[in-house]
Amino acid sequence: MSDYEEEHERSSPSPPSQHAEPVKVQSCPECGSTRLMRDYECAEIVCMDCGFVVAAKIADRGPEWRAFDDEQRAKRTRVGAPLTYTIHDKGLSTMIDWHDRDIYGKSLSPGQKAQVYRLRKWQRRIRVSDATERNLAFALSEITKIANNLNLPRNILETASVVYRKAVKERLIRGRSIQGVTAAAIYLACRQCGLARTLEEIAQASSMSKKEVGRSYRFLIKELNYSVPPLKPSQYITKFSNQLTMQGKVEEIAHKILAAAKELKLTSGRGPTGIAAAASYIASVLTGERKTQREIAEIAQVTEVTIRNRYKELVERLMFEMSV
């Protein structure tokens, strides 16, 4: 078979029994030319001489990945559900369904029900074999629970699971609470992925103290040699705008205020939440969608005094004319 030959279904009308049979394309049915070209973008086979579309809507039944040697092909070949780090066995094990029915939907006999019950029980026991897997199963379920409470995206959940797996591999969990390390792993994942979540929010969702979560976070950073980028005030602007239900114009102006403050080096040495809260307050006043300092302070989890101090600095240095 040449490079231009392809198995396809004839484009001319035919009975359903004949339409499903694959036919090898060797020449154009219009001009008889053998110069055929595959158009991969349009999924068509086209004659290069007369332009006749020989076959259309060709389905590529191969994999979506490419491999250049046998080792790479063996690694990328897969079947079944995709792997996930949020389950202790990466989702490779199977679960016996609790419905006592066979593959045809018929109810099982009493003897078969007892046998399936025993199989289900031993499957559940074997799935978590040793203490390490038991620890991992409990910790990953805790990570999933905290992520659901905070409505975190899937990539944060996967990243936090990978961080905890690394800590288990390095034997860093011994002597520390699982809840504290899982909360620290989620906070570390949020910092790595650039998602604005404060330590107070993570601690509140995990029912742990902020001090314990912070201690575990610093311990993971030190032992796993992670390089975490510092938080930027602009990462909190969108979050504050959504929670305060302000218009997009307010968010845009707040970003411009932060950009100007960064050029004047007003953001260095200040807490990112305080600067972002002050910029949001100034933007709300400028656009007429006024929010009180107490409302913004509750959302940003900073004091009203901090917002007033940052607000005065920004107004004086950026020379705003505001009527409060």
Secondary structure, 3 states (H helix, E strand, C coil): CCCCCCEECCCCCCCHHHHCCCEECCCCCCCCCCCEEEECCCCEEEECCCCCEEECCCCCCCCCCCCCCHHHHHHHCCCCCCCCCCCCCCCCCCCCCCCCECCCCCECCHHHHHHHHHHHHHHHHHHCCCHHHHHHHHHHHHHHHHHHHHCCCHHHHHHHHHHHHHHHHCCCCCCCCHHHHHHHHHHHHHHHHCCCCCHHHHHHHHCCCHHHHHHHHHHHHHHHCCCCCCCCCHHHHHHHHHHCCCCHHHHHHHHHHHHHHHHCCCCCCCCHHHHHHHHHHHHHHHCCCCCCHHHHHHHHCCCHHHHHHHHHHHHHHHCCCCCC
